[in-house]
Amino acid sequence: MTATPAARRVLLAAPRGYCAGVDRAVIAVEKALEQYGAPVYVRHEIVHNKYVVQTLERKGAIFVEETAEVPEGSIVMFSAHGVSPVVHDEAAGRKLATIDATCPLVTKVHKEAVRFANEDYDILLIGHEGHEEVIGTSGEAPDHITLVDGPDDVAKVEVRDESKVVWLSQTTLSVDETMETVDRLKEKFPQLISPPSDDICYATQNRQIAVKQMGAAADLVIVVGSKNSSNSVRLVEVALGAGARASYLVDFADEIDEAWLEGVSTVGLTSGASVPEILVEEVLEWLSQRGFQDVELVKAAEESITFSLPKELRRDLRAEAAELVARAEAKAKAGASVPSGE
């Protein structure tokens, strides 16, 4: 008698995809294009997602690596990952109109770095070398910050005064690995103090919790996200650590290899914090066409946080709205003053 094949199902993580900071940054580019017209220059990718960047480029955004690439007098937007004070100075020197789309949670870390540097602390910044967010935060207090790139980096860390040491972190790290790094730092520096609140952002933590919940039950976990997205890469690592037999990172559904599905009855699906939902829907459709039609939601948290647009954009949008109102009032007043004919 032939055994009945196991039912094919998809465990769909919630929350997934866009966080509040990414949503704000992407909308900021779109609104800037509407408000000022193309082109709007953006320093670095606004968020780390290939699809988002390509979509915005088609609308008129131009992504550059350095401020020097932006023509003098143009508009430049800083990405959600944040920039150092040196970049702000470069932009001022080139007479650029700037829009700062730095995620408010990254800005919080920048302010912590400045405060602790002003109090003459040694700051141990846990993060990945070369990541834009780490470069931006380090630039706030370069003489006080030492990068700690994971637990294995701790042994070589040196400080001036072990009674004045604090740790901060990149916002998109693995929660577990970060705390392992913190534990090792505390073993070496018992008086190490922690930031006033956790630096790893709520969205990064929530997405990792959902993947942990699905990982043990999934044979395969597919993470939708780009390879340069730190939080997306971490989700693959978390899935494997939670018990998934395999986990892969893909930008698009057509990158999935059908061979991954051999012997698989349960697929976990999630997406990084810079991934639009349309890409997840395409993967769901791809899986459905191959028999994975039963979709179960794995809910780890509710997210209701939103951030207002960058202040420079809000100012100009308000000014435009006020001008439109004034014109409408003037037009109505002029119309009312014209006497009606007999």
C-alpha positions as CSV (number, residue, x, y, z in Angstrom):
1,M,0.0,0.0,0.0
2,T,1.4,3.4,-1.0
3,A,1.8,5.9,1.9
4,T,-0.3,9.0,1.6
5,P,1.9,12.0,1.0
6,A,2.0,14.6,3.7
7,A,-0.1,17.6,3.1
8,R,1.8,20.5,1.7
9,R,1.5,23.7,3.6
10,V,3.0,27.1,4.1
11,L,3.6,28.7,7.4
12,L,3.5,32.5,6.8
13,A,5.2,34.7,9.3
14,A,3.5,37.7,10.8
15,P,4.8,40.3,11.1
16,R,7.0,40.4,8.0
17,G,8.0,42.9,5.4
18,Y,8.1,46.7,5.7
19,C,8.9,48.2,9.1
20,A,7.9,51.7,10.0
21,G,11.3,53.2,9.2
22,V,11.4,51.6,5.7
23,D,7.8,52.6,4.9
24,R,8.7,56.2,5.9
25,A,11.8,56.2,3.8
26,V,10.2,54.8,0.6
27,I,7.2,57.2,0.9
28,A,9.7,60.0,1.4
29,V,11.3,59.4,-1.9
30,E,8.0,59.1,-3.7
31,K,6.7,62.3,-2.1
32,A,9.9,64.1,-2.9
33,L,9.6,63.2,-6.6
34,E,6.0,64.4,-6.6
35,Q,6.9,67.6,-4.8
36,Y,10.1,68.6,-6.5
37,G,10.1,66.6,-9.7
38,A,12.8,64.2,-11.0
39,P,15.6,63.7,-10.4
40,V,15.9,63.4,-6.6
41,Y,19.3,62.1,-5.6
42,V,19.6,59.5,-2.9
43,R,22.9,58.7,-1.1
44,H,23.2,55.0,-1.0
45,E,20.2,52.7,-1.5
46,I,17.2,54.2,0.4
47,V,16.6,50.7,1.8
48,H,18.4,47.5,1.1
49,N,16.0,45.9,-1.4
50,K,16.7,45.4,-5.1
51,Y,13.0,45.7,-6.2
52,V,12.4,48.9,-4.2
53,V,15.5,50.6,-5.6
54,Q,14.7,49.6,-9.2
55,T,11.0,50.8,-8.8
56,L,12.2,54.2,-7.5
57,E,14.8,54.5,-10.2
58,R,12.0,54.1,-12.8
59,K,10.2,57.0,-11.1
60,G,13.2,59.3,-11.3
61,A,15.3,58.7,-8.2
62,I,19.1,58.5,-8.8
63,F,21.1,56.5,-6.3
64,V,24.7,57.6,-5.7
65,E,27.4,56.3,-3.5
66,E,29.0,59.6,-2.5
67,T,27.7,63.1,-1.9
68,A,30.3,64.4,-4.5
69,E,28.3,62.7,-7.2
70,V,25.3,65.0,-6.7
71,P,25.3,68.1,-8.8
72,E,25.7,71.3,-6.8
73,G,22.3,72.9,-5.8
74,S,20.4,69.6,-6.2
75,I,18.2,67.7,-3.7
76,V,19.8,64.8,-2.0
77,M,18.1,62.4,0.4
78,F,20.0,60.4,3.1
79,S,19.0,56.7,3.4
80,A,17.2,55.0,6.2
81,H,20.5,53.7,7.5
82,G,21.8,57.2,8.5
83,V,24.9,59.1,7.8
84,S,27.7,60.7,9.8
85,P,28.1,64.4,10.5
86,V,30.9,64.5,7.9
87,V,28.3,63.7,5.2
88,H,26.0,66.5,6.3
89,D,29.0,68.9,6.1
90,E,29.9,67.6,2.6
91,A,26.3,68.3,1.5
92,A,26.3,71.8,2.9
93,G,29.6,72.5,1.1
94,R,28.0,71.6,-2.2
95,K,24.9,73.7,-1.4
96,L,22.7,70.7,-1.6
97,A,19.1,70.7,-0.2
98,T,19.0,67.7,2.1
99,I,16.2,65.4,3.2
100,D,17.2,63.2,6.0
101,A,15.2,59.9,5.8
102,T,17.3,58.2,8.6
103,C,15.1,55.8,10.6
104,P,14.2,57.4,13.9
105,L,15.4,54.3,15.7
106,V,18.8,54.7,14.1
107,T,18.8,58.4,15.0
108,K,18.2,57.3,18.6
109,V,21.5,55.3,18.5
110,H,23.3,58.3,17.0
111,K,22.1,60.5,19.9
112,E,23.2,57.9,22.5
113,A,26.6,57.8,20.9
114,V,27.0,61.6,21.1
115,R,25.8,61.7,24.7
116,F,28.1,58.9,25.9
117,A,31.0,60.4,24.0
118,N,30.4,63.8,25.6
119,E,30.5,62.0,29.0
120,D,33.9,60.5,27.8
121,Y,32.8,56.9,27.7
122,D,34.4,54.3,25.6
123,I,31.6,53.0,23.3
124,L,31.6,49.5,22.1
125,L,29.4,49.4,19.0
126,I,28.2,45.9,18.2
127,G,27.7,45.6,14.4
128,H,29.0,44.5,11.0
129,E,32.0,46.3,9.6
130,G,31.2,48.2,6.4
131,H,27.4,48.4,7.0
132,E,26.1,51.9,6.2
133,E,24.4,52.1,9.6
134,V,27.6,51.3,11.5
135,I,29.6,53.8,9.4
136,G,27.0,56.5,10.2
137,T,26.9,55.8,13.9
138,S,30.7,55.5,14.2
139,G,31.0,58.9,12.5
140,E,29.1,60.5,15.4
141,A,32.0,59.9,17.8
142,P,34.9,58.3,16.0
143,D,37.4,58.9,18.8
144,H,35.2,57.1,21.3
145,I,33.7,54.2,19.3
146,T,35.2,50.7,18.9
147,L,33.4,48.3,16.5
148,V,32.8,44.8,17.9
149,D,31.8,42.5,15.0
150,G,30.3,39.6,17.0
151,P,31.4,37.4,19.9
152,D,34.7,36.4,18.5
153,D,35.8,40.1,18.3
154,V,35.6,40.6,22.1
155,A,39.0,39.2,22.9
156,K,40.8,42.0,21.1
157,V,38.8,44.9,22.5
158,E,40.7,47.3,24.7
159,V,39.3,50.4,26.6
160,R,40.9,53.3,28.4
161,D,38.9,53.0,31.6
162,E,36.9,49.8,32.5
163,S,34.6,51.9,34.8
164,K,33.4,54.0,31.8
165,V,32.3,51.6,29.1
166,V,29.0,51.3,27.4
167,W,27.7,49.1,24.5
168,L,25.4,50.2,21.7
169,S,24.4,48.2,18.6
170,Q,23.4,48.2,15.0
171,T,19.6,48.0,14.9
172,T,19.3,45.0,12.5
173,L,21.3,42.4,14.2
174,S,20.5,38.9,15.4
175,V,19.1,39.3,18.9
176,D,20.7,36.1,20.2
177,E,24.1,36.8,18.7
178,T,24.1,40.3,20.1
179,M,23.3,39.2,23.6
180,E,26.0,36.6,23.3
181,T,28.4,39.4,22.4
182,V,27.1,41.5,25.3
183,D,27.6,38.6,27.7
184,R,31.2,38.1,26.6
185,L,31.8,41.8,26.9
186,K,30.4,41.8,30.4
187,E,32.8,39.0,31.4
188,K,35.7,41.1,30.2
189,F,34.4,44.4,31.5
190,P,32.1,43.7,34.5
191,Q,31.2,47.4,34.8
192,L,29.9,47.6,31.2
193,I,26.7,49.5,31.1
194,S,23.8,49.0,28.7
195,P,22.0,51.7,26.6
196,P,18.8,53.2,28.1
197,S,16.7,51.0,25.8
198,D,17.5,48.1,23.5
199,D,19.0,49.3,20.2
200,I,17.9,46.4,18.1
201,C,14.7,47.6,16.5
202,Y,11.2,46.2,17.4
203,A,10.7,45.1,13.8
204,T,13.9,43.1,13.6
205,Q,13.1,41.4,16.9
206,N,9.5,40.6,16.0
207,R,10.5,39.1,12.6
208,Q,13.1,36.9,14.3
209,I,10.6,35.7,16.9
210,A,8.1,34.7,14.2
211,V,10.8,32.8,12.4
212,K,11.8,31.0,15.6
213,Q,8.2,29.9,16.1
214,M,8.0,28.5,12.5
215,G,11.5,27.2,12.2
216,A,11.1,24.0,14.2
217,A,7.9,23.1,12.3
218,A,9.2,23.9,8.8
219,D,11.4,21.7,6.6
220,L,12.4,24.7,4.5
221,V,12.2,28.4,5.3
222,I,12.3,30.9,2.4
223,V,13.2,34.5,3.3
224,V,12.4,37.1,0.8
225,G,15.0,39.8,0.9
226,S,18.2,41.1,-0.7
227,K,21.7,39.8,0.1
228,N,22.9,43.2,1.3
229,S,19.9,43.4,3.8
230,S,21.4,42.7,7.2
231,N,18.0,41.9,8.9
232,S,17.1,39.6,6.0
233,V,20.3,37.6,6.2
234,R,19.8,37.3,10.0
235,L,16.4,35.7,9.4
236,V,18.0,32.9,7.4
237,E,20.4,32.3,10.3
238,V,17.6,32.4,12.9
239,A,15.6,29.9,10.9
240,L,18.4,27.4,10.7
241,G,19.1,27.9,14.4
242,A,15.4,27.2,15.2
243,G,15.5,23.8,13.5
244,A,14.7,24.3,9.9
245,R,16.5,21.7,7.7
246,A,17.3,24.4,5.1
247,S,16.7,28.2,4.6
248,Y,17.4,30.4,1.6
249,L,17.3,34.1,0.8
250,V,15.7,35.1,-2.5
251,D,14.9,38.5,-4.0
252,F,12.1,37.1,-6.3
253,A,10.0,34.0,-6.7
254,D,11.9,32.9,-9.9
255,E,15.1,32.5,-7.8
256,I,13.6,29.5,-5.9
257,D,15.0,26.2,-7.0
258,E,12.4,23.5,-7.3
259,A,15.0,21.0,-6.0
260,W,14.6,22.7,-2.6
261,L,11.1,21.2,-2.3
262,E,12.2,17.6,-2.5
263,G,10.9,15.8,0.6
264,V,9.4,19.0,1.9
265,S,5.9,19.1,3.3
266,T,6.1,22.4,5.2
267,V,7.6,25.6,3.9
268,G,8.1,28.6,6.2
269,L,7.9,32.0,4.5
270,T,8.9,35.4,5.7
271,S,10.4,38.6,4.4
272,G,12.9,41.2,5.6
273,A,12.0,44.6,6.9
274,S,12.7,46.3,3.6
275,V,10.6,44.0,1.4
276,P,7.2,45.0,-0.1
277,E,4.4,42.5,0.3
278,I,4.0,42.0,-3.5
279,L,7.2,40.0,-3.5
280,V,5.8,37.7,-0.8
281,E,2.6,37.3,-2.7
282,E,4.5,36.2,-5.8
283,V,6.3,33.5,-3.7
284,L,3.0,32.3,-2.3
285,E,1.6,32.0,-5.8
286,W,4.7,30.1,-6.9
287,L,4.4,27.7,-4.1
288,S,0.6,27.3,-4.7
289,Q,1.3,26.2,-8.2
290,R,3.4,23.4,-6.8
291,G,0.9,22.1,-4.4
292,F,1.5,24.3,-1.4
293,Q,-2.0,25.8,-1.2
294,D,-2.7,25.5,2.6
295,V,-1.4,28.7,4.2
296,E,-1.3,29.1,8.0
297,L,-0.4,32.4,9.7
298,V,2.3,32.3,12.4
299,K,1.7,35.5,14.4
300,A,4.4,36.7,16.8
301,A,3.3,40.3,17.4
302,E,1.1,43.2,16.4
303,E,2.8,46.2,14.9
304,S,1.1,49.6,14.9
305,I,4.1,52.0,15.0
306,T,4.3,54.7,12.3
307,F,6.8,57.5,11.8
308,S,6.1,60.9,10.3
309,L,7.9,62.0,7.1
310,P,11.3,63.8,7.3
311,K,10.9,67.3,8.7
312,E,12.2,69.0,5.5
313,L,9.6,67.2,3.4
314,R,6.8,68.0,5.9
315,R,7.8,71.7,5.9
316,D,7.6,71.9,2.1
317,L,4.4,69.9,1.8
318,R,2.8,72.2,4.4
319,A,3.9,75.3,2.6
320,E,2.5,74.0,-0.7
321,A,-0.8,73.1,1.0
322,A,-1.0,76.6,2.6
323,E,-0.3,78.2,-0.8
324,L,-3.1,76.1,-2.5
325,V,-5.5,77.1,0.3
326,A,-4.6,80.8,-0.1
327,R,-5.1,80.7,-3.8
328,A,-8.5,79.0,-3.4
329,E,-9.6,81.6,-0.9
330,A,-8.4,84.4,-3.1
331,K,-10.2,83.0,-6.1
332,A,-13.4,82.5,-4.0
333,K,-13.1,86.1,-2.7
334,A,-12.6,87.5,-6.2
335,G,-15.6,85.6,-7.5
336,A,-17.8,86.9,-4.7
337,S,-16.8,90.5,-5.4
338,V,-17.9,90.4,-9.1
339,P,-21.5,91.7,-9.3
340,S,-24.0,89.4,-10.9
341,G,-25.6,90.6,-14.2
342,E,-29.3,91.5,-14.4
